[in-house]
Amino acid sequence: MASSTCDEENSKSNVLPASVSEDIEIIYDHPSAKAASRCWKLFGFYKVKPGKPSSDTLDMSTAVCKICRKTYANKANTSNFLNHIATMHPDHSAACRSGGKKDKQLVQPKLSFEKPNRSVERTKALDDAVMKLIVGKVLPVSLVDNEYFKQFVGLLDPKYKLPSRRDLVRGLEKKQDEMKAKISEDIKDSTSIAITHDGWTSLNTESYNTTTAHFLDKDWNMKTAILGTKKMEGSHTSENIAESLMTTKNEWKLPTVVATTDNAANEKKAFQILKWERFGCYGHRINLIVRNALEVPEIRKILAKSRKLVTFFHSSSSCTEKLYSKQKLLLPPQKADHKLQMDVVTRWNSTLDMLVRLLEIMPAIMALANDETISKAASTTIKNCAFNFDEIENAEQVVALLQPFKKATEILCAELVPTMHKVLPVVLKLSRAVEINENDLPLIKALKTKMSSELTKRTEIEEIALAACVLHPYRKEFDFMPEMRQEAHDLLKRLAYSINVFC
């Protein structure tokens, strides 16, 4: 933006356009090298005194256009000069944009395709979301290196850059430490902790045990936190379980705990070794009652045929496709795409689900058995495994009998609400559900007899449930079981005296 200086008194301006004749009066550049406005490329001054061009020898009060010689008053505001150049001499306006280092360049805006940096808060929130996805769905950390996942994230937010696998692992470790510190702080404020403990075996036949804590925070909100899932060397012996539990208690600095576990012998003995108070899970007790009842020979025969039928269709894609075609023709739309389910031996409710699904699809299965498009071997297998009319009736009665037990399990195994006061009402309803009617099939009578004998057995669970009911505002009057009201109140008195409430 700096103007060129004049070395000689009668020299022409070095930016004077060629159209200006040399024989007319000379227009001199601004005498100051610090003149900031770019208009001084095309504006100057007449000399009024002899001598070297300067503010003393030039008429600084009037600026003159070097192209058309139009004059303007020079009042330290160059807007008029710039407007004149843009309006009257647009072809020469480029001269106002060229020159020294201080000239301001009018640059055509350019499109930038570079990803601008994300804010720290936004990036952290997205990183946390990726970690929740990986932990919540048990995905490998290598997901962030997957080309297709990167493309997917790029479409969602082109400005976000996924963390590397190394940074992701560090983030997960940091998050683990933060969660552990938070849980420890919450547990520290609680004077009583309840835990649940269970052992299980992975698909790789590795033994693990998981300990979960249940407690009330300072605001009386029920909280649940998994304290750890530990791999156990060797089998689930009571000694190994006791050692693992003690390690967990010391690690988390737990106060005296009350535990709930399944009714397995190794769990019972482990807590006897530790001398910790333990109660059996009534949901697991229901599981044992139903599994024991399903050992009736007629039921075992139906279940054996069911499993063989499900296995056959799972191993034959062609027959499965033909079965779907039959389902679309014979079943309502909401059931036309249902798939057969295989049960898990340790979970009786999966056996119930398997029977329900087979009864839904049985018309399509029977139709497929007589279809000439399938092989003779496949047709024979389906005919041998499909239920006959008596078995269908028996299976339907079994499903109807087991439905209340499934509902009871869901009620008693809630996680964030106490359920001990619900045990006795549930037992009462189940006892009524297994009452034998004269119209019951022989198979159903056998099932009900076995279930009833188990439900009537008193265990330590029922005694604790009795105390929970008498302390609950909606159960304490025992309207649902009046004959046990006196026993419940006597139990409450014994408990009160045993902990010196009135001292």
N, C-alpha and C positions, 0 to 999 in steps of 0.2 A: 504494500500500500504506500510505501514511501515514494515521493516524487523524485525524479532525477534532478540533480543540481546543475546549475548553469555555470560553466567555467569562464565564458567570455561575455562581455556586456551586450554585444549585438548578435549573439548566437541564437539560432532558432530552437524551439522546444523539440526534444527528440521524439515526442509523441504527436507532433503536429501532423495532421493528415496531409497527404500529398495534394489534395484538391485545393489547399490554401496556397495562394500565390506568394512568391517570395518578395514581391515588390511592394506589398502593403505593409502596414504597421505591424511590428512583431508582437506576439503574445508570449509572455514569459511564464514559466512554471512557478508554482508556489515556492517561495524562497525557503520555507522551513522543511527540513528533511523529516520532521516528525509529523507532518500533515497526515492525519489518519484516514480521512475519507478517500474512497476510491474514485470519487468524481474528479479529483485534481489531475487525473490522467488526461481529461479532455477540457478542462477549464484552467484559465490562467489570468494574468493581469497585464495591463498596459504600463509602460514605463513613463513616469512623469518627470523624472530628474535624471541627469546624466550620472553615470557611474555603474558600478557592479550591481546586478539585480539583487535587491534586498527589500525588506519591509519599508525602508526609508525611500528608496528610489521608485518603487512600484505603487500603483494606485490600488491599495488593498481594500478600499471600500467598494469596489465594483469588480465582479468576476465576469470573465468574458469566455463564451464558448469558442473553442479553437476551430470548430467546423463552420458554424453559421455566424459567429461573432455576435450572437445575442448576449446582451448584458443583463446581469442580475445584481441586486444589492447583496453584498457579502456581510451577513449578520451572524456568522458563526453557526449557521444552520444550512446544511448542504442538501436537504431534501428536495428543494426546488431544482437544484442542479441535476440530481439523479433522475428526477421525473422528466426533465427536459431531454436528457440523453435517451431514456427509455422510450419517450414518445416521438421525438423528432429525429433521432439518429439511432434506431434500433440495431442497424448493421454495425455500428461502432461501439456498441455496449460491451463487446468482449474486451475492449481496451481497458475497461474499468475493472476487469477481473484478472488481468495479467500484470506482472511486475515483480516487485521485491518480495522478501520473505514475509512481510507483514500483511500482504494482500489476503483478504478473505476470499476463498474460492467457493463459487457456487457450483456444487457438485451434484450431479444427478443421483437421486437416492437409488441404492442397490438392494436387491432382495438377498437376504441372508438365509442360507439353508442349514446353518450350524445350530445345534441344540443349545439354547440358552441354559445357564446353570439353574438348577432347582433350588428353592429356599431350603435351608437346613431342616426346618420343621416339616416341610412337605416330604422331603427325602426320607427323614426318619420315620414318618407315618407310613410311607410305602414300604420301607424295609421291614417294619414291624408286621405289616400285612402279609408280606412274603413269608416271614418266620411263622406266623400263625397258620398259614396255609400248609406249610411243611410239617409243623408239629401236629396240627389238627387232623390232617389226613395221613400222617405217618409216611410222608414222601421222602425220598433220598435228597440230600443236599445238592447232589449233582443236577437237580432240576434247573438250577440257575445257569448251567452250562448248556442246557438243551436248546438247540437252534429254534425249534418250533415254539417253545415257551418264550424265548426272547422276542420272536416275531409277534407273538400274541400280546406281550407286554408293550412292545413298541407301538402297536395299533391302539392300545388303550391310552397310553401316555408317551408320546415320542420324546418328551423331555426327561423321562426318568431312565436312569441307568441302573440295571440290576447289580447288586453286590456280587463280588467274586465268591467262589466257594469258601475260600479262606476267611474272608470278612464275614460271611454268613455264619460259619461255625463259631467265630469269635463272638458274633452278636448273640447267637443262641446260648453260648456259655455265660455271657454277661446277663442275659435275660433269666437264665436259670438261677444265677446268684441273686438277682434282684427279687425273684419270686420266693426263693428260699428265705431271704432276709425278711420279706413281708410276712410270710407264714409264721416264721419264728416270733416276730413281733406280736402277731395276733394271738399265737398260742401263749405267749408270756402273760398276756392280760387275762387268760382264762384259768380258773382254779380247778376245773375238772374237764377231763378229755375222755371222750369215748372213741374207741377205734374199732374198725372192722378189719378182719384179716382172712386172706384166702390164698391157697396155693394152686398153681395151675401149670400146665405143660404146653409149651409152644409147639408149632407144627414141625419144628426141628427136633422135637423130643427133648428140649431143654427145660429144666425145672425152674420155676420162678415163684416168688410169693410177693404179694402186694399188701401194704398197710395203708389204710385210709383213716384220717382223723376227722372227728365230728365235734364241734364245739360252738359255744355262743360267744360272739364278740362283745365289746363294751356297750354296743347299742342293742344287744339282745337279738341280733340276727343270727340265724343258724348258718354256720359255715362248714364246708367240706373241703378237705385238701388231701391229696395223695402224698404221703410222706416218702414213699419210695417203692420201687419194684426191683427186688434184688434176685440175682441168679443164685440158686442153691446148688452147691456141689453135692452130688449124691442124691439120695431119695428124700422125700418129705417126711423124715422121721421126726418124732416129737422133740428130740434133743436139738436137731438142726433148726426146727421152727422156733424153739425157745431162744436159742442163741441169736437168731436173726432178729427176733422181736426185741431182745435186750439191746442189741446194737442200735436199732432204730430209736428206742427210748432214750438212750444215752446221747445219740447224735442230735436229737431234737430237744433234749432236756425236758422231757415230758413229765408232768406231775403224775400222781397215781391215776392209772387208767382203768376204765371198765371196757371190756371187749365183747364184741359179738362176732361169732364165727359160725361156720356150718357145724354139723353134728358128727363130723368124722372123729374117729378115736384118736388119731394123732394130734388133732387140734385140741381136744379135751385134755390129753395128757400134757401137752406143751404148756398150757396155762396152769396145770397143777404143779409142774416143775417151777414155774415162775411165781406161783402163789398169787396170781392176779385173778381178780373177779371176772368171770366169763359167763355169757349167756348164749344159748343156741339161737340161731336164726329161725324164726317160724316159717319164713318163706322156704327155707331149705327143708324144714319138716314137712311142709305140704308136698314138696318135690319127692321126698321119700315115700310119703303115703301113696301118691299117685303111681310112682314107679313100682312099688310093691303090688298095687292092685293090677297093674298091666301085665303081671306075670301069670294071670289066669290063662290056662291053655288055649281057650278059644280066641282070646285077644292076641296071644302070641302068634297064633296061626294067621290071623288077619294082618298083623303087622309084618310078618315074614313075607306074605304075598305082596304087601304094599311096597316094601323095600326092594324086592326083586323086580317089581314092575317099574318103579322109579329108576332103578339102575339100568334096566333095559333101554328105556327111552333116552337116558342120559348118554348111553353108549352108541346110539343109532340116530344119526342126524337125519337120515332119510325118513325113518318112521316118525321122528319128532315133527318134521315138516308136514307129513300127511296127517298127523294128529291135530296140528294147528288148523289145517283145512277143515277137518271134521268139526272142530270147536266153533269155527266161524259159521258153519252151516247149522249146528244144533244148539248152540249156547247163546244166551243173551250177550249183547255187545260188551258189557262190562266184565264178562268172564271169558270172552273169546281168546284173549291173549295171555291167559294165566298159564304159568309153567308149573310142572310137578316139582315138589320139594322133598328133599331127603331129610330125615330127622337126625338128630344128634342124641346118642344114647344117654348122655348125662343130663339132657334137658328135656323133660317130659312135654313141655309146651311145644317143642318142635315136632314131637310125635303127633300132638293134636293138630298142628298146622298141616302136617303131611296128610292126615286122614281127611281134614276139611277140603283140601285141594283135590284129593283123589275122588271124593264124593261129588265135587263140582264137575269134574271132567269125565267121570265114569261113562256117561252116555256116549261121548265121543270115542272113548277107548273101546267100548263094546262095538260101536259101528266100524271102527278100524279093524277089529279082529276078524270081521267078515268081508273085508275089502280084498278083492282079487288082485289089486296092484301091488300088494306086499308079498314078500316071500312066504312060503309055507312054514318055515322055521319061525319066522317072526309072528305069523298068525297063531301058531301053536303056543308060543311063549305068552302072548297076550291073553289067549283064551284060558290058559292054565292059571294066570295070575289075576285076571279080572275078578271082581267080587261077583258071587252069585246073589240072588235076591235075598236069601237069608243073611248073608254076610253084609249086604248093603244095609239091611234093617238093623243088624247088630252094631255096625259101625256108626250109623246115625244116632243110635241110642247112647253109644259110648261118647260121641262128640257132645251130645246134649248134657251128659253127666259131668264131663270134664270142664265145660265152659265156666261154671261157677268157681272151680279151683283156679283156673287161669285168672279170672277177675280178682280173686282173693290174693293171689301172688302179686299182682300189679298194685293192689291197695297197700299191702304190707311192706313192699320193697321200695316205697317212695324214698327219695334221697333228702329232700330239703324240708320235710315236715315230720314230726314225731308220729309214730304209728303203733307204739306199744299198747295204747289204750284201745286200739281197734282189733286186737287179737281175739279177745273173747267174743265180741259181736260177730266177727268173721267165723269163728269156730261154731257159734250157734247157727249161723246161716248154712254152713257146710253140713252140720249135723242134720239139719232139716232136709237138705238137698239129697242126702244119702238114705233117707227113710225109705224102707221097702214098701212098694205098692203092689196090690194083687195083680195089676195088669203088667208088671215088669216082666221082661223076658228073663229066662233062666240065667243068661250071661250077666245081665244087669244086676240081678239079685246077688250073684256071686261077687261082683265088683263092689256093690254097696255094703255087703257084709264085711269084706276086708277093710274098706275105708272106714266104716263106722267103728270097728274095733280099735283102729289106730287113733281116731279122733277122740275117743272117750278116755284114752290114757292120759293121766295127769303127769306133767313134767314141770321142771323148774320154770319153764317159759310161761306156763299158765299162771303160776303163782305170782311172778313179776307182773304179768298182764293184769292180774287181779288188783294189785297195788296201784298200777297205772290208771285203772278205771276208777277206783275210789278217789283218786286225786284229781280226776278230770271233771271240770264243771258240768259237762253234758252227760257224763256216764255215772257219776257218783251215786245217783239214786237207784241204779241198777233196774231201771224199768224194763230193759230188754231181757233180764235174767233175775227176777225177784228172789228166787230161792237162794241166790248166792249173796244177797245184800248183807246179811248178818256176818257171814264168813269174811266178806271184804272189810267190813268195819272193824272186826276183831283183828284182822291182819294189820290194819292201819294203826291200831292201838299198840300192838306189839312193836311195830317199827318205830313208832314215836318214842316209846319207853327205851328201846334199845339204843337210840341216839341221844337220850337225855334231853328231849325237847323241853320238858317242863322244869328243868333244873335252872 
